[in-house]
Amino acid sequence: MKLKEFLLGAYSCQKVNDKGRTKLKVDLSPGLLPTVLFAWSVYKFLTSGDD
């Protein structure tokens, strides 16, 4: 795993044929920074009281 993929995340997209129809299969794996930012924003939202 590369450092950029570790920090920012990685994705892969491939076409899958399913009974004559073409579907796009997308695999997303968020990296460290988006996960930390998301967790921090959820924490701030949950702990923001009536100041």
PyMOL Python script that loads the backbone (N, CA, C, O; Angstrom):
from pymol import cmd

cmd.read_pdbstr("""\
ATOM      1  N   MET A   1       0.851  -1.190   0.000  1.00  0.00           N
ATOM      2  CA  MET A   1       0.000   0.000   0.000  1.00  0.00           C
ATOM      3  C   MET A   1       0.886   1.238   0.000  1.00  0.00           C
ATOM      4  O   MET A   1       1.820   1.352   0.794  1.00  0.00           O
ATOM      5  N   LYS A   2       0.582   2.140  -0.883  1.00  0.00           N
ATOM      6  CA  LYS A   2       1.377   3.358  -0.983  1.00  0.00           C
ATOM      7  C   LYS A   2       0.948   4.353   0.082  1.00  0.00           C
ATOM      8  O   LYS A   2      -0.144   4.251   0.642  1.00  0.00           O
ATOM      9  N   LEU A   3       1.809   5.306   0.351  1.00  0.00           N
ATOM     10  CA  LEU A   3       1.529   6.306   1.375  1.00  0.00           C
ATOM     11  C   LEU A   3       0.329   7.160   0.995  1.00  0.00           C
ATOM     12  O   LEU A   3      -0.501   7.487   1.844  1.00  0.00           O
ATOM     13  N   LYS A   4       0.237   7.524  -0.289  1.00  0.00           N
ATOM     14  CA  LYS A   4      -0.896   8.341  -0.736  1.00  0.00           C
ATOM     15  C   LYS A   4      -2.210   7.588  -0.546  1.00  0.00           C
ATOM     16  O   LYS A   4      -3.198   8.171  -0.100  1.00  0.00           O
ATOM     17  N   GLU A   5      -2.231   6.297  -0.882  1.00  0.00           N
ATOM     18  CA  GLU A   5      -3.435   5.498  -0.685  1.00  0.00           C
ATOM     19  C   GLU A   5      -3.758   5.353   0.793  1.00  0.00           C
ATOM     20  O   GLU A   5      -4.928   5.323   1.175  1.00  0.00           O
ATOM     21  N   PHE A   6      -2.729   5.264   1.626  1.00  0.00           N
ATOM     22  CA  PHE A   6      -2.935   5.120   3.061  1.00  0.00           C
ATOM     23  C   PHE A   6      -3.548   6.391   3.654  1.00  0.00           C
ATOM     24  O   PHE A   6      -4.429   6.319   4.511  1.00  0.00           O
ATOM     25  N   LEU A   7      -3.080   7.551   3.194  1.00  0.00           N
ATOM     26  CA  LEU A   7      -3.558   8.812   3.759  1.00  0.00           C
ATOM     27  C   LEU A   7      -4.876   9.265   3.150  1.00  0.00           C
ATOM     28  O   LEU A   7      -5.777   9.688   3.874  1.00  0.00           O
ATOM     29  N   LEU A   8      -5.003   9.182   1.824  1.00  0.00           N
ATOM     30  CA  LEU A   8      -6.161   9.763   1.159  1.00  0.00           C
ATOM     31  C   LEU A   8      -7.218   8.750   0.785  1.00  0.00           C
ATOM     32  O   LEU A   8      -8.380   9.107   0.587  1.00  0.00           O
ATOM     33  N   GLY A   9      -6.834   7.494   0.686  1.00  0.00           N
ATOM     34  CA  GLY A   9      -7.789   6.474   0.315  1.00  0.00           C
ATOM     35  C   GLY A   9      -7.555   5.995  -1.111  1.00  0.00           C
ATOM     36  O   GLY A   9      -6.772   6.581  -1.858  1.00  0.00           O
ATOM     37  N   ALA A  10      -8.234   4.938  -1.467  1.00  0.00           N
ATOM     38  CA  ALA A  10      -8.089   4.364  -2.794  1.00  0.00           C
ATOM     39  C   ALA A  10      -9.459   3.939  -3.288  1.00  0.00           C
ATOM     40  O   ALA A  10     -10.381   3.696  -2.509  1.00  0.00           O
ATOM     41  N   TYR A  11      -9.562   3.859  -4.601  1.00  0.00           N
ATOM     42  CA  TYR A  11     -10.806   3.372  -5.169  1.00  0.00           C
ATOM     43  C   TYR A  11     -10.496   2.570  -6.423  1.00  0.00           C
ATOM     44  O   TYR A  11      -9.484   2.792  -7.089  1.00  0.00           O
ATOM     45  N   SER A  12     -11.367   1.653  -6.725  1.00  0.00           N
ATOM     46  CA  SER A  12     -11.233   0.903  -7.964  1.00  0.00           C
ATOM     47  C   SER A  12     -12.612   0.794  -8.587  1.00  0.00           C
ATOM     48  O   SER A  12     -13.616   0.624  -7.896  1.00  0.00           O
ATOM     49  N   CYS A  13     -12.637   0.894  -9.894  1.00  0.00           N
ATOM     50  CA  CYS A  13     -13.897   0.856 -10.622  1.00  0.00           C
ATOM     51  C   CYS A  13     -13.735  -0.116 -11.772  1.00  0.00           C
ATOM     52  O   CYS A  13     -12.770  -0.029 -12.531  1.00  0.00           O
ATOM     53  N   GLN A  14     -14.668  -1.035 -11.907  1.00  0.00           N
ATOM     54  CA  GLN A  14     -14.589  -2.003 -12.983  1.00  0.00           C
ATOM     55  C   GLN A  14     -15.977  -2.290 -13.531  1.00  0.00           C
ATOM     56  O   GLN A  14     -16.980  -2.222 -12.821  1.00  0.00           O
ATOM     57  N   LYS A  15     -15.999  -2.610 -14.810  1.00  0.00           N
ATOM     58  CA  LYS A  15     -17.273  -2.935 -15.443  1.00  0.00           C
ATOM     59  C   LYS A  15     -17.550  -4.415 -15.275  1.00  0.00           C
ATOM     60  O   LYS A  15     -16.666  -5.251 -15.463  1.00  0.00           O
ATOM     61  N   VAL A  16     -18.791  -4.734 -14.917  1.00  0.00           N
ATOM     62  CA  VAL A  16     -19.193  -6.121 -14.728  1.00  0.00           C
ATOM     63  C   VAL A  16     -20.399  -6.380 -15.616  1.00  0.00           C
ATOM     64  O   VAL A  16     -21.392  -5.655 -15.549  1.00  0.00           O
ATOM     65  N   ASN A  17     -20.314  -7.404 -16.441  1.00  0.00           N
ATOM     66  CA  ASN A  17     -21.444  -7.786 -17.278  1.00  0.00           C
ATOM     67  C   ASN A  17     -22.341  -8.739 -16.499  1.00  0.00           C
ATOM     68  O   ASN A  17     -21.890  -9.779 -16.018  1.00  0.00           O
ATOM     69  N   ASP A  18     -23.612  -8.374 -16.382  1.00  0.00           N
ATOM     70  CA  ASP A  18     -24.559  -9.188 -15.634  1.00  0.00           C
ATOM     71  C   ASP A  18     -25.791  -9.424 -16.503  1.00  0.00           C
ATOM     72  O   ASP A  18     -26.674  -8.571 -16.592  1.00  0.00           O
ATOM     73  N   LYS A  19     -25.836 -10.580 -17.135  1.00  0.00           N
ATOM     74  CA  LYS A  19     -26.984 -10.973 -17.969  1.00  0.00           C
ATOM     75  C   LYS A  19     -27.289  -9.934 -19.047  1.00  0.00           C
ATOM     76  O   LYS A  19     -28.440  -9.539 -19.231  1.00  0.00           O
ATOM     77  N   GLY A  20     -26.264  -9.504 -19.746  1.00  0.00           N
ATOM     78  CA  GLY A  20     -26.454  -8.556 -20.838  1.00  0.00           C
ATOM     79  C   GLY A  20     -26.436  -7.106 -20.416  1.00  0.00           C
ATOM     80  O   GLY A  20     -26.339  -6.218 -21.263  1.00  0.00           O
ATOM     81  N   ARG A  21     -26.527  -6.847 -19.123  1.00  0.00           N
ATOM     82  CA  ARG A  21     -26.461  -5.469 -18.638  1.00  0.00           C
ATOM     83  C   ARG A  21     -25.067  -5.198 -18.104  1.00  0.00           C
ATOM     84  O   ARG A  21     -24.421  -6.076 -17.534  1.00  0.00           O
ATOM     85  N   THR A  22     -24.624  -3.989 -18.296  1.00  0.00           N
ATOM     86  CA  THR A  22     -23.302  -3.606 -17.801  1.00  0.00           C
ATOM     87  C   THR A  22     -23.467  -2.809 -16.513  1.00  0.00           C
ATOM     88  O   THR A  22     -24.177  -1.804 -16.466  1.00  0.00           O
ATOM     89  N   LYS A  23     -22.807  -3.274 -15.493  1.00  0.00           N
ATOM     90  CA  LYS A  23     -22.858  -2.566 -14.213  1.00  0.00           C
ATOM     91  C   LYS A  23     -21.450  -2.069 -13.889  1.00  0.00           C
ATOM     92  O   LYS A  23     -20.450  -2.647 -14.315  1.00  0.00           O
ATOM     93  N   LEU A  24     -21.406  -1.003 -13.136  1.00  0.00           N
ATOM     94  CA  LEU A  24     -20.135  -0.500 -12.646  1.00  0.00           C
ATOM     95  C   LEU A  24     -19.979  -0.928 -11.192  1.00  0.00           C
ATOM     96  O   LEU A  24     -20.840  -0.665 -10.352  1.00  0.00           O
ATOM     97  N   LYS A  25     -18.887  -1.579 -10.922  1.00  0.00           N
ATOM     98  CA  LYS A  25     -18.605  -1.992  -9.554  1.00  0.00           C
ATOM     99  C   LYS A  25     -17.525  -1.070  -9.000  1.00  0.00           C
ATOM    100  O   LYS A  25     -16.412  -1.018  -9.523  1.00  0.00           O
ATOM    101  N   VAL A  26     -17.856  -0.358  -7.957  1.00  0.00           N
ATOM    102  CA  VAL A  26     -16.932   0.616  -7.383  1.00  0.00           C
ATOM    103  C   VAL A  26     -16.583   0.176  -5.968  1.00  0.00           C
ATOM    104  O   VAL A  26     -17.463  -0.066  -5.142  1.00  0.00           O
ATOM    105  N   ASP A  27     -15.308   0.079  -5.710  1.00  0.00           N
ATOM    106  CA  ASP A  27     -14.830  -0.256  -4.367  1.00  0.00           C
ATOM    107  C   ASP A  27     -14.108   0.961  -3.810  1.00  0.00           C
ATOM    108  O   ASP A  27     -13.105   1.410  -4.365  1.00  0.00           O
ATOM    109  N   LEU A  28     -14.626   1.487  -2.713  1.00  0.00           N
ATOM    110  CA  LEU A  28     -14.018   2.636  -2.071  1.00  0.00           C
ATOM    111  C   LEU A  28     -13.403   2.216  -0.743  1.00  0.00           C
ATOM    112  O   LEU A  28     -14.009   1.477   0.033  1.00  0.00           O
ATOM    113  N   SER A  29     -12.208   2.692  -0.499  1.00  0.00           N
ATOM    114  CA  SER A  29     -11.606   2.480   0.812  1.00  0.00           C
ATOM    115  C   SER A  29     -11.043   3.811   1.277  1.00  0.00           C
ATOM    116  O   SER A  29     -10.011   4.258   0.777  1.00  0.00           O
ATOM    117  N   PRO A  30     -11.711   4.445   2.226  1.00  0.00           N
ATOM    118  CA  PRO A  30     -11.225   5.739   2.690  1.00  0.00           C
ATOM    119  C   PRO A  30      -9.898   5.597   3.419  1.00  0.00           C
ATOM    120  O   PRO A  30      -9.632   4.588   4.073  1.00  0.00           O
ATOM    121  N   GLY A  31      -9.086   6.612   3.295  1.00  0.00           N
ATOM    122  CA  GLY A  31      -7.774   6.593   3.930  1.00  0.00           C
ATOM    123  C   GLY A  31      -7.828   7.114   5.347  1.00  0.00           C
ATOM    124  O   GLY A  31      -8.895   7.265   5.942  1.00  0.00           O
ATOM    125  N   LEU A  32      -6.665   7.379   5.860  1.00  0.00           N
ATOM    126  CA  LEU A  32      -6.542   7.797   7.254  1.00  0.00           C
ATOM    127  C   LEU A  32      -7.080   9.208   7.481  1.00  0.00           C
ATOM    128  O   LEU A  32      -7.823   9.447   8.433  1.00  0.00           O
ATOM    129  N   LEU A  33      -6.705  10.143   6.604  1.00  0.00           N
ATOM    130  CA  LEU A  33      -7.126  11.529   6.815  1.00  0.00           C
ATOM    131  C   LEU A  33      -8.633  11.726   6.712  1.00  0.00           C
ATOM    132  O   LEU A  33      -9.202  12.367   7.595  1.00  0.00           O
ATOM    133  N   PRO A  34      -9.317  11.212   5.684  1.00  0.00           N
ATOM    134  CA  PRO A  34     -10.773  11.374   5.662  1.00  0.00           C
ATOM    135  C   PRO A  34     -11.461  10.717   6.851  1.00  0.00           C
ATOM    136  O   PRO A  34     -12.449  11.242   7.365  1.00  0.00           O
ATOM    137  N   THR A  35     -10.949   9.581   7.287  1.00  0.00           N
ATOM    138  CA  THR A  35     -11.548   8.892   8.428  1.00  0.00           C
ATOM    139  C   THR A  35     -11.390   9.722   9.699  1.00  0.00           C
ATOM    140  O   THR A  35     -12.323   9.839  10.492  1.00  0.00           O
ATOM    141  N   VAL A  36     -10.210  10.292   9.885  1.00  0.00           N
ATOM    142  CA  VAL A  36      -9.968  11.117  11.074  1.00  0.00           C
ATOM    143  C   VAL A  36     -10.817  12.379  11.029  1.00  0.00           C
ATOM    144  O   VAL A  36     -11.390  12.776  12.044  1.00  0.00           O
ATOM    145  N   LEU A  37     -10.904  13.013   9.865  1.00  0.00           N
ATOM    146  CA  LEU A  37     -11.719  14.225   9.750  1.00  0.00           C
ATOM    147  C   LEU A  37     -13.194  13.925  10.005  1.00  0.00           C
ATOM    148  O   LEU A  37     -13.885  14.697  10.670  1.00  0.00           O
ATOM    149  N   PHE A  38     -13.669  12.804   9.474  1.00  0.00           N
ATOM    150  CA  PHE A  38     -15.061  12.432   9.680  1.00  0.00           C
ATOM    151  C   PHE A  38     -15.329  12.145  11.159  1.00  0.00           C
ATOM    152  O   PHE A  38     -16.329  12.602  11.712  1.00  0.00           O
ATOM    153  N   ALA A  39     -14.441  11.396  11.788  1.00  0.00           N
ATOM    154  CA  ALA A  39     -14.621  11.067  13.206  1.00  0.00           C
ATOM    155  C   ALA A  39     -14.570  12.331  14.061  1.00  0.00           C
ATOM    156  O   ALA A  39     -15.333  12.469  15.017  1.00  0.00           O
ATOM    157  N   TRP A  40     -13.667  13.257  13.716  1.00  0.00           N
ATOM    158  CA  TRP A  40     -13.550  14.497  14.478  1.00  0.00           C
ATOM    159  C   TRP A  40     -14.803  15.340  14.329  1.00  0.00           C
ATOM    160  O   TRP A  40     -15.283  15.913  15.307  1.00  0.00           O
ATOM    161  N   SER A  41     -15.345  15.424  13.104  1.00  0.00           N
ATOM    162  CA  SER A  41     -16.546  16.231  12.907  1.00  0.00           C
ATOM    163  C   SER A  41     -17.752  15.619  13.620  1.00  0.00           C
ATOM    164  O   SER A  41     -18.587  16.345  14.162  1.00  0.00           O
ATOM    165  N   VAL A  42     -17.846  14.290  13.622  1.00  0.00           N
ATOM    166  CA  VAL A  42     -18.933  13.633  14.360  1.00  0.00           C
ATOM    167  C   VAL A  42     -18.777  13.887  15.859  1.00  0.00           C
ATOM    168  O   VAL A  42     -19.759  14.149  16.552  1.00  0.00           O
ATOM    169  N   TYR A  43     -17.546  13.808  16.354  1.00  0.00           N
ATOM    170  CA  TYR A  43     -17.287  14.066  17.771  1.00  0.00           C
ATOM    171  C   TYR A  43     -17.663  15.495  18.150  1.00  0.00           C
ATOM    172  O   TYR A  43     -18.301  15.723  19.179  1.00  0.00           O
ATOM    173  N   LYS A  44     -17.265  16.459  17.312  1.00  0.00           N
ATOM    174  CA  LYS A  44     -17.587  17.855  17.595  1.00  0.00           C
ATOM    175  C   LYS A  44     -19.093  18.086  17.551  1.00  0.00           C
ATOM    176  O   LYS A  44     -19.631  18.856  18.347  1.00  0.00           O
ATOM    177  N   PHE A  45     -19.772  17.416  16.621  1.00  0.00           N
ATOM    178  CA  PHE A  45     -21.226  17.570  16.515  1.00  0.00           C
ATOM    179  C   PHE A  45     -21.912  16.986  17.746  1.00  0.00           C
ATOM    180  O   PHE A  45     -22.856  17.573  18.274  1.00  0.00           O
ATOM    181  N   LEU A  46     -21.438  15.838  18.198  1.00  0.00           N
ATOM    182  CA  LEU A  46     -22.087  15.177  19.334  1.00  0.00           C
ATOM    183  C   LEU A  46     -21.800  15.880  20.652  1.00  0.00           C
ATOM    184  O   LEU A  46     -22.626  15.848  21.564  1.00  0.00           O
ATOM    185  N   THR A  47     -20.629  16.521  20.763  1.00  0.00           N
ATOM    186  CA  THR A  47     -20.260  17.145  22.015  1.00  0.00           C
ATOM    187  C   THR A  47     -20.566  18.629  22.042  1.00  0.00           C
ATOM    188  O   THR A  47     -20.279  19.292  23.039  1.00  0.00           O
ATOM    189  N   SER A  48     -21.145  19.174  20.970  1.00  0.00           N
ATOM    190  CA  SER A  48     -21.478  20.597  20.987  1.00  0.00           C
ATOM    191  C   SER A  48     -22.758  20.790  21.795  1.00  0.00           C
ATOM    192  O   SER A  48     -23.857  20.493  21.326  1.00  0.00           O
ATOM    193  N   GLY A  49     -22.597  21.282  22.991  1.00  0.00           N
ATOM    194  CA  GLY A  49     -23.759  21.466  23.860  1.00  0.00           C
ATOM    195  C   GLY A  49     -24.361  22.838  23.659  1.00  0.00           C
ATOM    196  O   GLY A  49     -24.048  23.533  22.693  1.00  0.00           O
ATOM    197  N   ASP A  50     -25.212  23.215  24.564  1.00  0.00           N
ATOM    198  CA  ASP A  50     -25.827  24.535  24.522  1.00  0.00           C
ATOM    199  C   ASP A  50     -24.930  25.507  25.273  1.00  0.00           C
ATOM    200  O   ASP A  50     -25.177  25.834  26.434  1.00  0.00           O
ATOM    201  N   ASP A  51     -23.919  25.949  24.613  1.00  0.00           N
ATOM    202  CA  ASP A  51     -22.967  26.859  25.279  1.00  0.00           C
ATOM    203  C   ASP A  51     -23.543  28.260  25.339  1.00  0.00           C
ATOM    204  O   ASP A  51     -22.898  29.170  25.860  1.00  0.00           O
TER     205      ASP A  51
END
""", "prot")
cmd.dss("prot")
cmd.show_as("cartoon", "prot")
cmd.util.cbc("prot")
cmd.orient("prot")
